[in-house]
Structures are given as C-alpha cells and as structure tokens.
Amino acid sequence: MNSFIYETPTKVYFGQDEEQKIGRILAEYHPSKVLVHFGSGSARRSGLLDRVEACLTEEGIRFTELGGVVANPALSLVREGIALAQKEGVDFVLAVGGGSVLDSAKAIANGIANPEADVWDFFQGKAVPVRTLPKGAILTLAAAGSEMSASCVISNTETGEKRGFNSAFNRMNFAIENPALTYTVSPYQTACGAVDIAMHTIERYFCPGTDTYLTDAIAEAVIKSVRKAADGCLHNPEDYAARANMMWASSLAHNGLTQCGREFQMAVHQLEHEISGLYPRVAHGAGLAALWCSWARYVYPANLGRWLQYAAHVWNLDVDYEHPEATVQAAIDLQEQYYLSIGMPIGLKALGVAEADLPRLALGCSRNRTRTLIGYRPLGYEDMLAIYQMAYARG
C-alpha cells in the first residue's frame, strides 16, 4: 500500500428536506453577498430555487443569481460569473444543480479569489490557485461526485477542449444531499449518472498499487451498490432508498476514499473528455460507457490477476484458472451487456463521433504526444488512438 493523505473537508447534510436549512447553514459563513449559480431552468421550474432564495431572504442574506449552466460547463459562463461576482461584491458561491453547475461554481470561486491569474490557466496547468472563496452545493443529480471531490472540469467551446484539474481549493465547504430532489431526473440521465459514479471508482481500482485489500473491498461495494441502486431508480424513479444509495455512492466514489494506497489517474475519463469537449452534445456518462469496454480489452493483459479479482468480486464469476483470459473477457462482456441494458452506448458511432476525428482526439488526450496516462499499461498517443479506433469499431 502506497503512502497517502486522505482529507474530506466537505460537510454533508443528507436527507429529506435538508435544503430547507440553507439559510441557517449559510449564515454561519457571514457572507456579504452570495452568488446563487444554477443550470438551464429546471431548478427554477421545480420551485427549488424559490425555496432556497426564500430561506436566504429569511436570514437576511443578500444574493445575486447566475443561471445557464449546461452539460460540459462552458468557460464563457465561468468568465461571466467571475465578472458578475466582482461587480456585486460576492464572497460566497452557492451551486444549485448537478455536477456541471458545481464545477462551474468551483471555477468561478477560484477565478474571483485569484484575480492575478486567468481562470483557464488553472485548467491548462499554467497556474495554480492559491486561495478560493467558500462555496457550497445543493445537489440535484447523482453522477459527477463534484459535491465532495477535489476535481473541477470545464469546457472551452472556442477551442473544443475539455480540461480538468485537482486542487484542495476545489472542495466544497458543504453539500446538501436530498435524494428526493433527483426524482425527476430522466431515465437517460439516471443511467449516465450510474456509469459516471461507478467509473470514478472502477478507474481507481485499476490504477497501480498493491496490498490494498481494504480499499479494494470498499471500492467493490461501491461499484456493486451503484448497479443495484440504478436498477431501483430506473424501475421506480421515486424509490427513495434507491435514490439515496445512488446519491451517497456518488459522493463516496469520487471523494478519494476508493483510491487510498493506490496511484491515481482516471485514464478513461481523460479519453472521454476529448470526446465531449469536441462534441459538447455528448453526455459524459454516455461517453464513458462508449469507451470503457474497449479500454478494458486493450489493457487487461498487463495485469491479469487484478482483472480476475474484478471478475470474481464485482461480477461474481468463477475463475477459470486454465483459461484466465476467458474469465476476464466474460466480465468485460457482462459490463458491456449491462450498459446496453440501461440504454448506454458501447461504441463511438452511436455518439456521432466521426472516424476522421479519432487522430485529433488522441492528439488532444496525449497533449500533442507529450503526455502518457498512467496505469498497469501506460497509454501514449498510439495506444489512445488504438482505443478510440476499437471503440469506433464497436458501433
């Protein structure tokens, strides 16, 4: 087991009607003015924003609003939010929505607090934030795990780039998680969320490391629980227990718990960011599903033992020690069949990706052949291109 630092400073308020406490929670931070940041309108139409703002008004907390966040949140709106917050004297950012809203709020908070740097430089590795504004979240979608993660991902629509970076300054001070707020999430977005949640832990599971059997057991439980919870959500959108387990899994899958003692880099996420960066209409979870099985088939021979453990512990397969590769391939096939069963794609054609763009995707992911993704089988440009080509061939 590798040495590690584990820190989860985000305070979670979990349960029915917890969002009604938002005024009192925010009052503890003594904000001068709050930026309430939200998406394309569902939070307003559902009445959630009205309830939140009524709570702030009751506590005498001043606020201003900025909506319009879309899937694969745009740098242009982040810049608009920074300018608005500076003009209005904002000193706290409250995100009301899913992972895209939360990531946009994180970027705005970092941009306001670090005016000497351009916010996009953080995502290009040209600068790092040295401070941030306090921020919180009212979660309305179980998927990205941004409510407890140290990551932040933003898309630059002018360049077709989707980039992320990790920092302690990306941590939310608090997250309010009421599973009932996810009842109206569509089956498609619920399925995308299930893929994303599980992938946050599956990818950590296959990062290099040894003797992490406790971390492994936690990870395996999270992966299997997401599958069970998603099944409940898809059969009955108002199944509170299923929604609750899926929402809590979202937080645990991406807060660092399931990587303790292992190296960390999510290769499939990096491959997918290039796709939804170039094709903003692609839902992140769908992009992950379209890539994962091809990635798995490409890399599994580099550590057969690890993949046999996954097959046995996650998919409950009996290991055929005379034909171990057949066991691994069966596990990957099961995961592929599962994606199809919940309406997820298993190839890039289904997402509308053009074959001519595959080299561009590989160049972007490899940072023009200068970056290698870690793993039991490290991935350079040629490997990335091969995976994209395999995923394209799947349909």
C-alpha positions in Angstrom: 0.0 0.0 0.0 1.4 3.4 -1.0 1.5 6.3 1.4 -1.4 8.7 1.1 -3.1 11.8 2.6 -6.8 11.5 2.9 -8.9 14.6 3.5 -12.6 15.2 3.1 -13.4 18.6 4.5 -16.9 18.8 2.9 -19.7 18.7 5.5 -22.6 16.7 4.2 -26.2 17.4 5.1 -28.0 14.3 3.9 -31.8 13.5 3.9 -35.3 14.7 3.1 -35.8 18.5 3.1 -32.2 19.3 4.2 -32.2 22.1 1.6 -34.6 24.0 3.9 -31.7 24.6 6.2 -29.7 26.5 3.6 -30.3 29.9 5.2 -29.1 28.8 8.6 -26.1 27.0 7.1 -25.0 30.0 5.0 -25.5 32.3 8.0 -22.6 30.5 9.7 -20.2 31.9 7.0 -21.4 35.5 7.4 -21.4 36.2 3.7 -21.8 39.8 2.4 -23.4 38.5 -0.8 -24.0 35.1 -2.2 -23.9 34.1 -5.9 -26.6 31.5 -6.5 -25.4 29.5 -9.5 -27.7 27.1 -11.3 -28.5 25.4 -14.6 -30.8 25.9 -17.6 -34.0 26.3 -15.7 -35.2 23.1 -14.1 -34.2 24.3 -10.6 -36.5 27.3 -11.2 -39.3 25.4 -12.7 -39.4 22.8 -9.9 -39.6 25.6 -7.3 -36.3 24.6 -5.7 -34.7 28.0 -6.4 -37.6 29.9 -5.0 -37.5 27.9 -1.8 -33.7 28.4 -1.5 -33.9 32.1 -2.1 -36.8 32.4 0.4 -34.6 30.8 3.0 -31.8 33.2 2.3 -34.2 36.2 2.5 -35.5 35.0 5.8 -31.9 35.0 7.2 -31.3 38.5 5.7 -28.6 37.1 3.3 -28.2 39.2 0.2 -27.7 37.3 -3.1 -27.4 37.6 -6.8 -28.1 34.9 -9.5 -26.5 33.4 -12.5 -28.1 30.6 -14.4 -27.4 29.0 -17.7 -25.0 26.2 -16.9 -25.2 23.3 -19.4 -23.7 19.8 -19.5 -20.0 20.1 -20.1 -20.0 23.6 -18.4 -18.6 26.4 -20.5 -15.6 28.6 -19.8 -17.6 31.6 -21.2 -20.2 31.3 -18.4 -17.4 31.0 -15.8 -15.9 34.2 -17.0 -19.4 35.8 -16.9 -19.8 34.6 -13.3 -16.4 36.0 -12.2 -17.2 39.4 -13.7 -20.7 39.4 -12.1 -19.4 38.4 -8.7 -16.7 41.0 -8.8 -19.2 43.7 -9.7 -21.7 42.6 -7.0 -19.1 42.0 -4.2 -19.8 38.3 -3.9 -17.9 36.4 -1.2 -19.7 33.0 -1.3 -20.8 30.8 -4.2 -23.8 28.5 -3.8 -24.3 25.9 -6.6 -27.8 24.5 -7.0 -27.8 21.7 -9.5 -25.7 18.7 -10.7 -22.0 18.2 -11.4 -21.8 20.7 -14.2 -23.2 23.5 -12.0 -20.9 22.5 -9.2 -17.8 22.5 -11.4 -18.8 25.9 -12.9 -19.2 27.3 -9.3 -15.8 26.0 -8.3 -14.2 27.6 -11.3 -15.9 30.9 -10.5 -14.9 30.8 -6.9 -11.3 30.2 -7.9 -11.4 32.9 -10.5 -12.7 35.5 -8.1 -10.2 34.7 -5.4 -7.2 34.7 -7.8 -7.6 37.8 -10.0 -3.9 37.8 -10.9 -4.4 34.7 -13.0 -6.6 33.8 -15.9 -9.0 31.1 -14.8 -8.4 28.9 -17.9 -4.7 28.8 -16.9 -5.6 26.6 -14.0 -7.1 24.0 -16.4 -4.1 24.2 -18.8 -1.5 23.7 -16.0 -0.1 27.2 -16.5 -1.0 28.4 -13.0 -2.5 27.0 -9.7 -5.0 28.7 -7.4 -3.5 29.9 -4.1 -6.9 30.7 -2.5 -10.6 30.4 -3.2 -13.9 31.6 -2.0 -16.1 29.5 0.3 -18.7 27.6 -1.6 -21.5 25.1 -1.1 -23.8 22.9 -3.1 -27.4 21.8 -3.1 -27.2 18.6 -5.2 -30.0 17.7 -7.7 -28.3 14.9 -9.7 -26.3 11.9 -8.5 -23.5 11.5 -11.0 -20.3 13.6 -11.1 -19.4 13.4 -7.4 -18.3 17.0 -7.6 -20.0 17.7 -4.3 -17.1 16.1 -2.4 -14.3 15.8 -4.9 -11.2 17.9 -5.4 -11.7 18.0 -9.2 -13.1 20.6 -11.5 -13.7 20.2 -15.2 -14.6 23.0 -17.7 -15.0 23.1 -21.5 -13.6 25.8 -23.7 -16.1 25.8 -26.6 -13.9 28.1 -28.7 -11.1 25.6 -28.8 -13.1 22.4 -28.4 -11.0 21.5 -25.3 -12.4 20.0 -22.1 -9.9 20.2 -19.2 -9.8 19.5 -15.5 -7.5 19.9 -12.6 -7.4 18.7 -9.0 -6.9 21.0 -6.0 -7.8 21.2 -2.4 -9.4 24.6 -3.3 -11.9 22.7 -5.4 -13.5 21.1 -2.3 -17.0 22.3 -1.3 -17.3 23.6 2.2 -20.7 21.8 2.5 -23.0 19.8 0.3 -26.8 19.3 0.9 -28.0 16.0 -0.5 -31.7 15.3 -0.6 -32.3 12.2 -2.7 -35.9 13.3 -3.3 -34.6 16.2 -5.5 -33.5 13.6 -8.0 -36.9 12.0 -8.5 -37.5 13.9 -11.8 -34.1 13.0 -13.4 -34.8 11.3 -16.7 -34.0 7.6 -17.2 -31.2 8.5 -19.7 -29.6 10.9 -17.3 -30.0 8.4 -14.4 -28.2 5.8 -16.5 -25.5 8.3 -17.4 -25.1 9.1 -13.7 -24.8 5.4 -12.8 -22.0 5.0 -15.3 -20.1 8.0 -14.1 -20.4 7.2 -10.4 -19.2 3.6 -10.9 -16.4 4.7 -13.3 -15.0 7.1 -10.7 -14.2 4.0 -8.6 -13.6 1.4 -11.3 -10.8 3.6 -12.7 -9.2 4.0 -9.3 -9.5 0.2 -8.9 -7.3 -0.3 -11.9 -4.6 2.2 -11.0 -1.3 0.7 -9.9 -1.0 -0.4 -6.3 -0.6 -3.5 -4.2 -1.9 -4.8 -0.8 -4.9 -2.5 -0.7 -7.5 -5.2 0.2 -9.5 -2.8 2.5 -9.6 -0.1 -0.2 -10.5 -2.8 -2.7 -13.4 -4.1 -0.6 -14.8 -0.6 -0.2 -14.4 0.0 -4.0 -16.1 -3.3 -4.9 -19.0 -2.5 -2.6 -19.5 1.0 -4.1 -19.4 -0.4 -7.7 -22.0 -3.1 -7.0 -24.2 -0.8 -4.9 -24.4 1.7 -7.8 -25.6 -1.0 -10.1 -28.3 -2.1 -7.6 -29.3 1.5 -6.9 -29.6 2.4 -10.6 -31.8 -0.6 -11.2 -34.1 0.6 -8.4 -34.1 4.2 -9.8 -34.9 3.1 -13.3 -37.7 0.8 -12.3 -39.3 3.4 -9.9 -38.0 7.0 -10.2 -39.4 7.8 -6.8 -37.8 4.9 -4.9 -36.2 6.9 -2.1 -33.9 4.1 -0.9 -32.5 3.6 -4.4 -32.1 7.4 -5.0 -30.5 7.7 -1.6 -28.0 5.0 -2.1 -27.1 6.3 -5.6 -26.6 9.8 -4.2 -24.3 8.7 -1.4 -22.4 6.4 -3.8 -21.8 9.5 -6.0 -20.1 11.2 -3.1 -18.1 8.2 -1.9 -16.9 7.2 -5.4 -15.1 10.5 -6.1 -14.0 11.9 -2.7 -10.8 9.9 -2.7 -11.8 7.1 -0.4 -11.6 4.4 -3.0 -8.1 5.3 -4.2 -6.3 5.2 -0.8 -3.0 3.5 -1.1 -3.0 3.4 -4.9 -1.7 5.7 -7.7 -4.4 7.9 -9.2 -5.3 8.9 -12.7 -8.6 8.2 -14.5 -7.5 7.2 -18.0 -10.9 6.6 -19.4 -12.1 9.9 -18.1 -9.2 11.6 -19.9 -10.1 9.8 -23.1 -13.7 10.8 -22.7 -13.0 14.5 -22.0 -11.7 14.8 -25.5 -14.9 13.5 -27.0 -17.4 15.7 -25.0 -15.0 18.6 -25.4 -15.1 18.3 -29.2 -18.8 17.1 -29.2 -20.5 19.1 -26.4 -23.8 17.3 -27.0 -22.3 14.1 -25.7 -23.3 13.3 -22.2 -20.2 12.4 -20.1 -21.6 9.2 -18.8 -22.5 8.0 -22.2 -19.0 8.8 -23.5 -17.5 6.7 -20.7 -19.7 3.8 -21.5 -18.8 4.0 -25.2 -15.1 3.8 -24.3 -14.6 1.7 -21.2 -15.0 -1.8 -22.7 -12.6 -1.1 -25.5 -10.1 0.4 -23.0 -10.5 -2.7 -20.8 -9.9 -5.1 -23.7 -6.8 -3.2 -24.6 -5.2 -3.0 -21.2 -6.2 -6.1 -19.2 -3.3 -8.4 -20.3 -0.9 -6.0 -18.4 -2.3 -7.3 -15.1 -4.4 -10.4 -15.5 -4.5 -11.0 -11.7 -6.2 -7.7 -11.0 -8.8 -8.2 -13.7 -9.5 -11.7 -12.4 -10.2 -10.2 -8.9 -12.6 -7.7 -10.6 -14.3 -10.5 -12.4 -14.7 -12.6 -9.3 -15.6 -9.9 -6.8 -17.7 -7.5 -8.9 -19.3 -9.8 -11.4 -19.3 -12.9 -9.2 -17.7 -15.1 -11.8 -15.9 -18.3 -11.1 -12.3 -18.0 -12.2 -11.2 -20.5 -14.8 -7.5 -20.8 -13.9 -6.8 -22.8 -17.0 -8.2 -20.1 -19.2 -8.0 -16.9 -17.1 -8.3 -14.6 -20.1 -11.7 -16.1 -20.8 -12.9 -15.1 -17.3 -11.7 -11.6 -17.8 -13.3 -11.3 -21.2 -16.6 -12.6 -19.8 -16.5 -9.9 -17.1 -16.0 -7.2 -19.7 -18.8 -8.7 -21.8 -21.1 -8.6 -18.8 -20.3 -4.9 -18.2 -20.9 -4.2 -21.9 -24.3 -6.0 -21.8 -25.2 -4.0 -18.7 -24.5 -0.8 -20.4 -26.8 -1.8 -23.3 -29.5 -2.9 -20.8 -29.7 0.6 -19.4 -29.6 2.4 -22.7 -26.0 3.3 -22.8 -23.8 3.2 -26.0 -20.9 0.8 -26.3 -19.2 2.5 -29.2 -18.4 5.9 -30.6 -20.5 5.8 -33.8 -23.6 5.8 -31.6 -22.4 9.2 -30.2 -22.0 10.7 -33.7 -18.2 10.8 -33.5 -16.6 11.0 -36.9 -13.9 8.5 -37.7 -11.8 11.3 -39.2 -11.6 12.9 -35.7 -10.0 10.0 -34.0 -6.4 11.1 -34.5 -7.4 14.6 -33.3 -8.9 13.1 -30.1 -5.7 11.1 -29.5 -3.5 14.2 -30.1 -5.6 16.2 -27.6 -5.5 13.5 -25.0 -1.8 13.0 -25.3 -1.3 16.8 -25.4 0.3 16.5 -28.8 2.2 13.3 -27.9 3.8 14.8 -24.8 1.6 13.1 -22.1 1.3 9.4 -21.1 -1.5 8.2 -19.0 -0.5 6.0 -16.0 -1.7 2.5 -15.5 -0.6 -1.1 -15.4 -0.3 -0.4 -19.2 0.6 3.2 -19.7 -1.1 4.9 -22.6 0.7 7.1 -25.1 -0.6 8.6 -28.3 -0.6 5.3 -30.3 -2.4 3.5 -27.5 -5.0 6.2 -27.2 -5.6 6.1 -30.9 -5.9 2.3 -30.9 -8.6 2.5 -28.1 -10.5 5.2 -30.0 -10.4 3.0 -33.1 -11.6 -0.1 -31.1 -14.5 1.9 -29.6 -15.4 3.3 -33.0 -15.5 -0.2 -34.5 -17.9 -1.3 -31.7 -20.6 0.8 -33.3 
